[in-house]
Amino acid sequence: CENTSPQPAEASEVMLDRVGVGLFTIPLLLEQDFTGTLKKLADIGYKEVELYGPYEYTAQETKDAWAGLTGQLGFSGSGYFGHTPKEVRAILDDLGLTSPSMHTDLITLQTNLDAVIEAAQVIGHKYAGIPAIPEPERPDLDGYKRVADQFNEIGMKMSEAGIKLLYHNHGYGLSETEGEIPFKMLLNRTEPDYVAMEMDIYWMTAGRADSVAYLEEFPGRFKLMHVKDMTEIVHFEGDGSTPMEWMPLFQYMADAGDGVLDLASILSAARRNGVDHYYLERDMAADPDTTLQNSYDYLSTVKLAA
């Protein structure tokens, strides 16, 4: 009779052995039932999660800014969702999950770094950093240079605790400014021992940047990745500097594997060039249960070129 059993991947192909979720994908579910939602992730097959702030120790200025946004977002939960870091670690351990990384903000890293480090050590984060550089900090190329130097300074302090500073690219800094591309300057100016990069392939594409080219030009610098897909290729009208340019593009996000991005090629390049952690992210997914399952089905079976 015909053999219908699954065929092994070719020797030249590999698959992701761990798939994670950026928790900003499912904020409302977490707000409603934190432990139950993490169990849902584990039951689907996800192995890693990335937390987002603010947290109890977050700088008040950042908390105030978050409070101003929550009405527009439709939820207010973040951080540990009413739990302590120790309780979060226990929940993760019980479910067989880990949290390699967390997002916080630059002000908190500058003013309350010890608290960030303490929480990271309890939960088990190896990376802690920021999802975006505040707009006032990057008015020109000199601003980016100052930020790079701050990253090195903060990252050096974090390294004493075995943690690396994480910087997640957004859509700005990907086009030429004053004869340089700011994101490349950040990559060249920051110390690999102290600063790791997290590539968001959606915002790379929106900013007219080639994710594969960056991975190959800077091998070993990108340690984490946010995996999003696009219903169609779209770009910022300008240089992607402000949330006013980001928001119109949210509608073009798609579940991983359901869009037009060549995820297999991007993920293959990522694996070849040192990316260790792959997080599904579809910001505030409208149908989170479907997004979680569809994306896992794709990311857990996509064959990558070795």
Secondary structure per residue as TSV (DSSP state, phi and psi in degrees):
chain	resnum	aa	ss	phi	psi
A	1	C	-	360.0	164.6
A	2	E	-	-70.2	136.0
A	3	N	-	-82.2	112.1
A	4	T	-	-107.1	9.1
A	5	S	S	-70.4	151.0
A	6	P	-	-58.2	137.9
A	7	Q	-	-89.3	141.2
A	8	P	-	-66.8	152.7
A	9	A	-	-63.7	149.2
A	10	E	-	-60.8	155.8
A	11	A	T	-59.8	-25.8
A	12	S	T	-87.9	3.5
A	13	E	E	-117.9	148.8
A	14	V	E	-134.8	170.7
A	15	M	-	-132.4	159.2
A	16	L	-	-68.0	132.7
A	17	D	S	-92.9	-15.1
A	18	R	-	-141.6	134.5
A	19	V	-	-121.9	136.0
A	20	G	E	-119.3	178.4
A	21	V	E	-133.6	128.6
A	22	G	E	-77.1	119.6
A	23	L	G	-68.1	-10.6
A	24	F	G	-69.4	-7.9
A	25	T	G	-67.7	-32.6
A	26	I	S	-132.4	47.7
A	27	P	H	-63.3	-38.6
A	28	L	H	-67.9	-40.2
A	29	L	H	-61.4	-42.1
A	30	L	H	-66.6	-37.8
A	31	E	H	-64.7	-36.0
A	32	Q	H	-77.5	-38.5
A	33	D	-	-158.9	90.4
A	34	F	H	-62.3	-55.6
A	35	T	H	-65.7	-43.0
A	36	G	H	-63.1	-36.0
A	37	T	H	-71.0	-40.2
A	38	L	H	-62.9	-36.8
A	39	K	H	-63.7	-38.0
A	40	K	H	-58.8	-43.7
A	41	L	H	-60.9	-46.4
A	42	A	H	-63.5	-39.7
A	43	D	H	-64.2	-36.2
A	44	I	H	-66.7	-36.4
A	45	G	T	130.9	-2.7
A	46	Y	-	-64.1	147.6
A	47	K	-	-115.9	-21.4
A	48	E	E	-135.0	152.2
A	49	V	E	-136.5	151.6
A	50	E	E	-119.4	124.5
A	51	L	E	-85.3	156.3
A	52	Y	-	-130.8	151.8
A	53	G	S	-93.4	-177.0
A	54	P	-	-80.7	163.6
A	55	Y	-	-119.0	178.7
A	56	E	T	-59.2	-36.4
A	57	Y	T	-90.7	3.2
A	58	T	S	-63.7	145.5
A	59	A	-	-55.8	140.3
A	60	Q	H	-59.2	-36.7
A	61	E	H	-58.7	-40.4
A	62	T	H	-71.4	-40.7
A	63	K	H	-59.2	-42.4
A	64	D	H	-63.7	-41.5
A	65	A	H	-64.0	-40.3
A	66	W	H	-63.0	-43.9
A	67	A	H	-59.4	-34.0
A	68	G	H	-71.1	-20.4
A	69	L	H	-94.2	-22.2
A	70	T	H	-62.9	-30.6
A	71	G	H	-63.5	-38.9
A	72	Q	H	-72.2	-34.0
A	73	L	H	-76.9	-30.4
A	74	G	T	89.7	9.5
A	75	F	-	-156.6	164.4
A	76	S	-	-129.7	-9.7
A	77	G	-	-69.6	145.3
A	78	S	-	-164.7	179.3
A	79	G	T	63.3	-119.1
A	80	Y	T	-103.3	6.3
A	81	F	T	50.2	49.8
A	82	G	T	87.4	0.0
A	83	H	-	-103.9	163.9
A	84	T	-	-87.6	160.9
A	85	P	H	-54.5	-40.0
A	86	K	H	-63.2	-40.3
A	87	E	H	-67.7	-39.3
A	88	V	H	-61.1	-44.6
A	89	R	H	-60.7	-40.3
A	90	A	H	-65.5	-40.0
A	91	I	H	-63.9	-46.4
A	92	L	H	-60.1	-47.3
A	93	D	H	-59.7	-43.1
A	94	D	H	-62.5	-31.8
A	95	L	H	-95.2	-1.4
A	96	G	T	74.5	26.1
A	97	L	-	-105.5	156.8
A	98	T	E	-129.6	162.4
A	99	S	E	-128.3	88.5
A	100	P	E	-65.3	-21.8
A	101	S	E	-149.4	162.1
A	102	M	E	-143.7	151.2
A	103	H	E	-104.8	134.5
A	104	T	-	-129.9	-137.8
A	105	D	-	-146.6	161.3
A	106	L	H	-65.0	-40.1
A	107	I	H	-62.3	-43.2
A	108	T	H	-64.1	-40.9
A	109	L	H	-62.6	-34.4
A	110	Q	H	-76.0	-32.5
A	111	T	H	-111.8	-16.6
A	112	N	-	-145.3	45.8
A	113	L	H	-62.8	-36.2
A	114	D	H	-59.5	-39.5
A	115	A	H	-67.9	-37.8
A	116	V	H	-62.0	-46.9
A	117	I	H	-62.5	-43.8
A	118	E	H	-60.3	-47.9
A	119	A	H	-64.9	-40.6
A	120	A	H	-61.5	-39.7
A	121	Q	H	-67.4	-37.4
A	122	V	H	-65.6	-46.6
A	123	I	H	-80.8	-25.1
A	124	G	T	102.8	16.9
A	125	H	-	-65.1	138.7
A	126	K	S	-101.3	-14.8
A	127	Y	E	-135.7	139.3
A	128	A	E	-144.2	131.9
A	129	G	E	-173.3	-151.6
A	130	I	E	-122.1	145.9
A	131	P	S	-85.4	-14.4
A	132	A	S	-163.8	146.7
A	133	I	-	-84.5	126.9
A	134	P	-	-52.4	139.2
A	135	E	G	-55.6	-41.6
A	136	P	G	-64.0	-18.5
A	137	E	G	-83.7	-8.4
A	138	R	-	-132.1	53.0
A	139	P	S	-72.0	-23.5
A	140	D	S	-159.1	-176.8
A	141	L	H	-63.4	-36.7
A	142	D	H	-61.7	-34.7
A	143	G	H	-61.8	-44.8
A	144	Y	H	-62.1	-37.9
A	145	K	H	-64.5	-40.4
A	146	R	H	-64.0	-40.5
A	147	V	H	-62.7	-43.6
A	148	A	H	-58.3	-42.0
A	149	D	H	-67.2	-37.2
A	150	Q	H	-63.7	-41.6
A	151	F	H	-56.8	-45.7
A	152	N	H	-62.0	-42.8
A	153	E	H	-65.1	-47.5
A	154	I	H	-65.7	-44.1
A	155	G	H	-62.7	-35.2
A	156	M	H	-62.9	-41.9
A	157	K	H	-65.8	-40.7
A	158	M	H	-66.4	-32.6
A	159	S	H	-63.5	-26.2
A	160	E	T	-64.4	-21.8
A	161	A	T	-102.0	8.3
A	162	G	T	78.4	23.6
A	163	I	-	-121.8	143.8
A	164	K	E	-106.1	145.6
A	165	L	E	-70.0	137.0
A	166	L	E	-111.6	133.5
A	167	Y	E	-123.2	121.5
A	168	H	E	-99.4	120.2
A	169	N	-	-70.0	145.3
A	170	H	-	-109.1	-154.8
A	171	G	S	-89.8	-10.0
A	172	Y	T	-85.2	166.6
A	173	G	T	75.7	10.7
A	174	L	-	-103.6	-6.3
A	175	S	S	-113.4	159.0
A	176	E	-	-64.6	134.3
A	177	T	B	-133.7	123.3
A	178	E	T	52.2	38.9
A	179	G	T	84.5	0.3
A	180	E	B	-134.3	157.4
A	181	I	-	-94.9	113.9
A	182	P	H	-54.5	-39.3
A	183	F	H	-65.0	-38.9
A	184	K	H	-66.6	-35.8
A	185	M	H	-63.0	-41.7
A	186	L	H	-59.8	-43.6
A	187	L	H	-62.8	-40.8
A	188	N	H	-76.7	-29.4
A	189	R	H	-91.0	-21.9
A	190	T	S	-87.7	151.0
A	191	E	-	-85.3	122.2
A	192	P	T	-57.9	-28.7
A	193	D	T	-69.0	-21.4
A	194	Y	T	-115.1	-25.3
A	195	V	E	-128.9	124.8
A	196	A	E	-114.0	150.7
A	197	M	E	-105.9	144.1
A	198	E	E	-116.3	113.7
A	199	M	E	-86.5	127.5
A	200	D	E	-102.7	107.2
A	201	I	H	-70.7	-24.6
A	202	Y	H	-67.5	-48.6
A	203	W	H	-73.5	-27.9
A	204	M	H	-59.7	-47.8
A	205	T	H	-65.0	-43.4
A	206	A	H	-60.3	-31.1
A	207	G	T	-90.9	14.2
A	208	R	T	64.0	31.9
A	209	A	-	-106.7	152.5
A	210	D	-	-99.0	108.4
A	211	S	H	-59.2	-44.4
A	212	V	H	-63.2	-42.3
A	213	A	H	-61.4	-41.0
A	214	Y	H	-65.2	-43.2
A	215	L	H	-60.4	-38.8
A	216	E	H	-79.0	-31.3
A	217	E	H	-75.4	-28.5
A	218	F	S	-124.9	62.6
A	219	P	T	-61.7	137.1
A	220	G	T	85.7	-10.5
A	221	R	T	-84.3	-32.9
A	222	F	E	-91.8	112.6
A	223	K	E	-104.2	-17.3
A	224	L	E	-136.1	159.6
A	225	M	E	-147.3	137.2
A	226	H	E	-96.8	119.9
A	227	V	E	-101.1	107.5
A	228	K	-	-121.2	161.2
A	229	D	E	-124.9	165.6
A	230	M	E	-123.1	136.5
A	231	T	S	-67.4	-30.3
A	232	E	S	-156.1	156.9
A	233	I	-	-70.3	121.3
A	234	V	-	-131.5	153.0
A	235	H	-	-131.0	159.3
A	236	F	-	-63.1	147.1
A	237	E	S	-67.8	-33.9
A	238	G	S	-113.3	-132.8
A	239	D	-	-103.3	12.0
A	240	G	S	71.9	26.0
A	241	S	-	-76.2	-27.0
A	242	T	S	-126.7	156.3
A	243	P	H	-56.6	-26.5
A	244	M	H	-62.9	-26.0
A	245	E	H	-88.0	-27.0
A	246	W	H	-72.9	-45.5
A	247	M	G	-56.9	-42.1
A	248	P	G	-62.6	-18.3
A	249	L	G	-90.9	-8.1
A	250	F	G	-60.2	-33.0
A	251	Q	G	-67.2	-14.5
A	252	Y	G	-95.3	3.7
A	253	M	E	-71.6	144.4
A	254	A	E	-133.4	159.7
A	255	D	-	-62.0	148.2
A	256	A	T	-57.2	125.3
A	257	G	T	92.5	-10.4
A	258	D	S	-98.3	-3.9
A	259	G	S	-109.0	-156.7
A	260	V	S	-104.8	-5.7
A	261	L	S	-71.1	145.2
A	262	D	-	-83.7	75.5
A	263	L	H	-63.2	-35.8
A	264	A	H	-60.8	-41.9
A	265	S	H	-68.8	-41.9
A	266	I	H	-65.2	-45.7
A	267	L	H	-66.9	-35.3
A	268	S	H	-63.3	-45.9
A	269	A	H	-63.7	-38.1
A	270	A	H	-61.7	-46.9
A	271	R	H	-64.4	-40.2
A	272	R	H	-65.8	-27.4
A	273	N	T	-111.0	21.1
A	274	G	T	102.7	5.8
A	275	V	-	-72.3	131.3
A	276	D	-	-107.7	-25.6
A	277	H	E	-129.7	130.1
A	278	Y	E	-123.2	113.1
A	279	Y	E	-110.0	122.1
A	280	L	E	-58.6	136.2
A	281	E	-	-145.8	125.6
A	282	R	-	-136.3	95.8
A	283	D	T	-48.0	121.6
A	284	M	T	49.3	55.2
A	285	A	-	-52.1	132.0
A	286	A	S	-68.2	-34.0
A	287	D	S	-125.9	75.8
A	288	P	H	-61.0	-38.6
A	289	D	H	-61.3	-43.4
A	290	T	H	-66.9	-43.8
A	291	T	H	-59.9	-44.6
A	292	L	H	-61.8	-46.8
A	293	Q	H	-71.2	-48.4
A	294	N	H	-58.5	-45.5
A	295	S	H	-68.6	-38.9
A	296	Y	H	-64.3	-42.8
A	297	D	H	-56.3	-38.8
A	298	Y	H	-75.1	-52.6
A	299	L	H	-68.2	-25.9
A	300	S	T	-84.0	-8.2
A	301	T	T	-125.0	-8.3
A	302	V	-	-62.8	132.5
A	303	K	-	-93.8	130.6
A	304	L	E	-110.9	145.8
A	305	A	E	-71.6	128.9
A	306	A	-	-70.4	360.0
